[in-house]
Amino acid sequence: MYKETTLREKITVFSIFALIPLFVFTAVVIVPFVVGFIMTLTDWNGTSSVFRFIGFDNYRAAFSDNEFWTSLWFTVRYVFFTLILTNVVAFFLALLVTIGRKGQNFYRAGFFTPNLVGGIILGFVWQFIFSRVLVYFGKAWGLDFLSYSWLGDTTKAFWALVTVGVWQNAGYMMLIFIAGLMSIPSSLSEAANLDGAGPIQQLLRIKIPMMIPSFTICLFLTLQRSFMVYDTNLSLTKGGPYRATEIIAMHVYNDAFIYRNFGQGQAKAIMMFLIISLIVILQVRIMKKLEVDA
C-alpha cells in the first residue's frame, strides 16, 4: 500500500542528497565570488591588513589598461584557433577509430593519453621540443623556420601555444565525438547504403546533423579550457617574449599577485568572467538552435 511521504522524510532526503552539496558549492564558489567582488571595490594589495573602499576605480583602471586589452585580444585569437583546430582534429580522430579497423582501442588510448599529462609537465616537454628537437632538425635539414626556437618569436610562440593546446585537448574531445558516433542508429547507415549514398554524403547528411549535441558539449568544453589555460602558458612561454604571449588568466594572476594590484586584478577577473559567460551562453544557444533544426 502506498504510504504518503511526510515533511520530515522529505527534509531528511533533501539534507542527505542536496543540502551537503549545496553547502559545499556555496562555500567554494558563491562565497569566494561575492568576497572577490567586494575586493574589487577596495584598494587592497593582497597582503595589507588595512584597505579602503574606492568604488569602481579598479574597473575604470582595468578598462584603461592597454596591456589588459592586448592580453584579452591575444586570448581571443588563441581561443578561436584552438577551438576550431581541436574539434576538427578530434572529430576526424573519432571517425578514424570508429571504422572498425584492428587495434582501434589502442589508438583511442594513445590519442587520449596527452589529456592525462599535467599542463606544467606538458609545457616543459614541449618547451624542450620547440627549443631543442625542432631546432636540431631545422639546422640539420636546412629548414629556416625550424632553425631557431619558436618560443623566442612572438608569432611562432602563439602557434606553439595553439599546437600544445590542440595536442592536449583533442583526445578528450575525441571521446565525446566517439560517443556521439556510436549513438547513431545503424539502421540509418544501412538505409543510406541501400539508397546509394557514399561515405561523404552520409557524413554530411546523417552523422554531422545527428551529432550536434556532441558538438555543443565539445565547443563548450574547449571554450572553457582555452580561456582558463594558465599552467601550459606558464611553463611553455611564461608570457614572453615581453609579455606578448600572456593569456588573460596569467595576466590577471600577475596583476593580482606579482604586481600586488589585487583589487584591479580581481576586477579584471570579474570582467573576464562576464565576457566568457556571454560567449558561452551565445555558443550554447546557437548550437541548441542548430540541434532543433537538425
Phi, psi and omega per residue, in radians:
M1 nan 2.402 -3.100
Y2 -1.231 2.270 3.138
K3 -1.903 2.219 -3.110
E4 -1.211 2.326 -3.136
T5 -1.279 2.248 -3.136
T6 -1.436 2.864 3.130
L7 -1.092 -0.644 3.140
R8 -1.121 -0.722 3.128
E9 -1.154 -0.675 3.108
K10 -1.103 -0.749 3.131
I11 -1.123 -0.669 3.122
T12 -1.122 -0.799 3.130
V13 -1.105 -0.754 3.111
F14 -1.067 -0.729 -3.114
S15 -1.122 -0.686 -3.088
I16 -1.254 -0.810 -2.969
F17 -1.720 -0.325 -3.054
A18 -2.189 -0.621 -3.015
L19 -1.162 -0.775 -3.126
I20 -1.131 -0.871 3.071
P21 -1.050 -0.648 3.119
L22 -1.137 -0.693 3.105
F23 -1.131 -0.773 3.135
V24 -1.108 -0.760 3.128
F25 -1.082 -0.731 3.134
T26 -1.141 -0.747 -3.093
A27 -1.243 -0.594 -3.034
V28 -1.604 -0.548 -3.027
V29 -1.960 -0.992 -2.992
I30 -1.174 -0.890 -3.098
V31 -1.095 -0.849 3.086
P32 -1.045 -0.620 3.121
F33 -1.128 -0.787 3.140
V34 -1.129 -0.781 3.119
V35 -1.089 -0.722 3.113
G36 -1.077 -0.711 3.102
F37 -1.119 -0.717 3.109
I38 -1.073 -0.675 -3.133
M39 -1.138 -0.440 3.111
T40 -1.205 -0.273 -3.132
L41 -1.662 0.169 -3.101
T42 -2.165 3.026 3.075
D43 -1.819 0.420 -3.098
W44 -1.091 2.385 -3.127
N45 -1.708 0.102 3.087
G46 1.720 -0.309 -3.106
T47 -2.253 -0.498 -3.063
S48 -1.204 2.560 3.088
S49 -1.519 -0.082 -3.127
V50 -2.092 2.329 3.070
F51 -2.670 2.858 3.126
R52 -2.340 2.701 3.139
F53 -1.399 2.323 -3.091
I54 -2.195 0.268 3.107
G55 1.201 -2.360 -3.072
F56 -1.734 0.440 3.134
D57 -1.089 -0.632 3.136
N58 -1.128 -0.643 3.115
Y59 -1.211 -0.682 3.099
R60 -1.140 -0.673 3.103
A61 -1.172 -0.662 3.125
A62 -1.148 -0.713 3.134
F63 -1.142 -0.520 -3.110
S64 -1.617 0.047 -3.121
D65 -1.511 1.889 -3.129
N66 -1.118 -0.583 3.139
E67 -1.147 -0.588 3.089
F68 -1.116 -0.807 -3.120
W69 -1.226 -0.579 3.060
T70 -1.121 -0.781 3.111
S71 -1.137 -0.679 3.133
L72 -1.156 -0.720 3.114
W73 -1.138 -0.711 3.069
F74 -1.056 -0.731 -3.142
T75 -1.142 -0.721 3.124
V76 -1.065 -0.763 3.106
R77 -1.126 -0.721 3.110
Y78 -1.080 -0.809 -3.134
V79 -1.114 -0.716 -3.103
F80 -1.037 -0.910 -3.104
F81 -1.244 -0.656 3.114
T82 -1.148 -0.699 3.137
L83 -1.058 -0.845 -3.098
I84 -1.192 -0.916 -3.043
L85 -1.149 -0.703 -3.136
T86 -1.053 -0.817 -3.064
N87 -1.338 -0.555 3.045
V88 -1.138 -0.839 3.128
V89 -1.100 -0.772 -3.115
A90 -1.104 -0.696 -3.122
F91 -1.153 -0.758 -3.131
F92 -1.277 -0.500 2.996
L93 -1.144 -0.703 3.104
A94 -1.104 -0.706 3.074
L95 -1.103 -0.689 -3.082
L96 -1.139 -0.655 -3.056
V97 -1.686 0.216 3.078
T98 -2.149 0.295 -3.125
I99 -1.647 0.061 3.017
G100 1.522 0.330 3.117
R101 -1.444 2.835 3.141
K102 -1.151 2.506 3.073
G103 1.297 0.294 -3.074
Q104 -1.205 -0.494 3.075
N105 -1.167 -0.628 3.085
F106 -1.112 -0.746 3.126
Y107 -1.158 -0.657 3.087
R108 -1.032 -0.817 3.124
A109 -1.088 -0.718 3.142
G110 -1.127 -0.754 -3.137
F111 -1.198 -0.506 -3.108
F112 -1.428 -0.412 -3.026
T113 -0.934 -0.754 -3.139
P114 -0.969 -0.478 3.138
N115 -1.202 -0.361 -3.121
L116 -1.464 -0.227 -3.113
V117 -1.464 2.295 3.137
G118 -1.100 2.621 -3.062
G119 -1.075 -0.636 3.139
I120 -1.131 -0.872 3.127
I121 -1.090 -0.744 3.136
L122 -1.029 -0.742 3.135
G123 -1.108 -0.728 3.132
F124 -1.174 -0.672 3.107
V125 -1.078 -0.839 -3.125
W126 -1.270 -0.456 3.033
Q127 -1.097 -0.726 3.079
F128 -1.128 -0.704 -3.135
I129 -1.117 -0.847 -3.097
F130 -1.224 -0.594 -3.042
S131 -1.558 -0.468 -3.060
R132 -2.070 -0.995 -2.995
V133 -1.140 -0.957 -3.103
L134 -1.140 -0.621 3.103
V135 -1.126 -0.714 3.122
Y136 -1.054 -0.860 -3.137
F137 -1.186 -0.615 3.110
G138 -1.079 -0.754 3.115
K139 -1.245 -0.650 -3.121
A140 -1.195 -0.633 -3.086
W141 -1.722 -0.007 3.124
G142 1.248 0.554 3.129
L143 -1.681 1.927 -3.037
D144 -1.094 -0.676 -3.053
F145 -1.272 -0.178 3.073
L146 -1.968 0.025 -3.026
S147 -1.390 -0.091 3.044
Y148 -2.497 2.781 -3.035
S149 -1.110 2.303 3.072
W150 -1.107 -0.475 -3.022
L151 -1.272 -0.215 3.101
G152 -1.629 -0.043 -3.141
D153 -2.032 2.290 -3.050
T154 -1.011 -0.837 -3.100
T155 -1.173 -0.816 -3.116
K156 -1.211 -0.547 3.079
A157 -1.120 -0.623 3.066
F158 -1.045 -0.833 -3.124
W159 -1.234 -0.456 3.039
A160 -1.127 -0.764 3.097
L161 -1.096 -0.738 3.120
V162 -1.091 -0.772 -3.135
T163 -1.033 -0.810 -3.131
V164 -1.153 -0.703 3.116
G165 -1.085 -0.764 3.120
V166 -1.146 -0.795 -3.112
W167 -1.054 -0.636 -3.107
Q168 -1.347 -0.708 -2.960
N169 -1.662 -0.333 -3.046
A170 -1.074 -0.675 -3.117
G171 -1.129 -0.642 3.118
Y172 -1.190 -0.788 3.113
M173 -1.149 -0.524 3.104
M174 -1.013 -0.702 -3.135
L175 -1.092 -0.670 3.125
I176 -1.182 -0.722 3.100
F177 -1.154 -0.625 3.091
I178 -1.072 -0.777 3.110
A179 -1.051 -0.700 3.107
G180 -1.148 -0.728 3.123
L181 -1.146 -0.694 -3.121
M182 -1.226 -0.374 -3.129
S183 -1.454 -0.159 3.118
I184 -1.286 2.171 -3.116
P185 -1.017 2.333 3.139
S186 -1.131 -0.403 -3.134
S187 -1.101 -0.517 3.113
L188 -1.167 -0.742 3.113
S189 -1.179 -0.669 3.127
E190 -1.128 -0.739 3.119
A191 -1.146 -0.676 3.120
A192 -1.146 -0.669 3.094
N193 -1.106 -0.702 3.128
L194 -1.148 -0.548 3.127
D195 -1.444 -0.053 3.086
G196 1.524 0.293 3.123
A197 -1.323 2.308 3.127
G198 -1.431 3.075 -3.121
P199 -1.041 -0.681 -3.131
I200 -1.180 -0.747 3.117
Q201 -1.104 -0.721 3.113
Q202 -1.127 -0.654 3.131
L203 -1.127 -0.795 -3.049
L204 -1.358 -0.591 -3.008
R205 -1.785 -0.287 -3.102
I206 -2.101 -1.019 -2.984
K207 -1.188 -0.906 -3.096
I208 -1.105 -0.827 3.092
P209 -1.051 -0.601 -3.134
M210 -1.329 -0.242 -3.064
M211 -1.848 0.264 3.127
I212 -0.983 -0.698 3.078
P213 -1.050 -0.646 3.101
S214 -1.161 -0.699 3.093
F215 -1.123 -0.656 3.113
T216 -1.053 -0.821 -3.128
I217 -1.138 -0.804 -3.081
C218 -1.139 -0.720 3.113
L219 -1.140 -0.707 3.114
F220 -1.081 -0.847 -3.115
L221 -1.157 -0.672 3.129
T222 -1.158 -0.731 3.074
L223 -1.022 -0.842 -3.104
Q224 -1.087 -0.804 -3.111
R225 -1.181 -0.690 -3.068
S226 -1.236 -0.711 3.135
F227 -1.192 -0.538 -3.018
M228 -1.722 0.095 -3.092
V229 -1.106 2.316 3.121
Y230 -2.399 -0.830 -3.019
D231 -1.112 -0.737 3.115
T232 -1.151 -0.711 3.105
N233 -1.069 -0.688 -3.126
L234 -1.174 -0.845 -3.043
S235 -1.404 -0.407 -3.082
L236 -1.535 -0.881 -3.067
T237 -2.183 -0.277 -3.043
K238 0.975 0.451 -3.138
G239 1.459 -0.069 -3.098
G240 -1.556 3.045 0.041
P241 -1.388 2.419 3.089
Y242 0.986 0.726 3.091
R243 1.087 0.346 -3.095
A244 -1.350 -0.321 -3.141
T245 -2.057 0.591 -3.111
E246 -1.498 1.804 3.079
I247 -1.208 2.701 -2.925
I248 -1.007 -0.612 3.131
A249 -1.108 -0.726 3.089
M250 -1.182 -0.675 3.122
H251 -1.058 -0.783 -3.141
V252 -1.132 -0.766 3.130
Y253 -1.069 -0.831 -3.122
N254 -1.081 -0.719 -3.119
D255 -1.125 -0.689 -3.069
A256 -1.387 -0.778 -2.944
F257 -1.892 -0.442 3.116
I258 -1.550 -0.842 -3.115
Y259 -1.634 0.017 3.046
R260 1.040 0.548 2.981
N261 -1.744 1.181 -2.969
F262 -1.109 -0.787 -3.123
G263 -1.094 -0.769 3.133
Q264 -1.206 -0.681 3.097
G265 -1.107 -0.710 3.110
Q266 -1.177 -0.623 3.077
A267 -1.098 -0.716 3.082
K268 -1.119 -0.630 3.105
A269 -1.128 -0.718 3.085
I270 -1.104 -0.764 3.109
M271 -1.084 -0.738 3.108
M272 -1.092 -0.720 3.105
F273 -1.044 -0.778 -3.135
L274 -1.147 -0.719 3.138
I275 -1.125 -0.808 -3.135
I276 -1.130 -0.727 3.137
S277 -1.061 -0.745 3.132
L278 -1.103 -0.783 -3.130
I279 -1.107 -0.769 -3.114
V280 -1.147 -0.739 3.130
I281 -1.081 -0.768 3.101
L282 -1.087 -0.736 -3.138
Q283 -1.087 -0.795 -3.121
V284 -1.145 -0.719 -3.139
R285 -1.130 -0.738 3.120
I286 -1.114 -0.786 -3.119
M287 -1.179 -0.631 3.103
K288 -1.136 -0.644 3.093
K289 -1.130 -0.742 3.095
L290 -1.127 -0.621 3.126
E291 -1.100 -0.743 3.129
V292 -1.165 -0.768 -3.134
D293 -1.107 -0.648 -3.133
A294 -1.196 nan nan
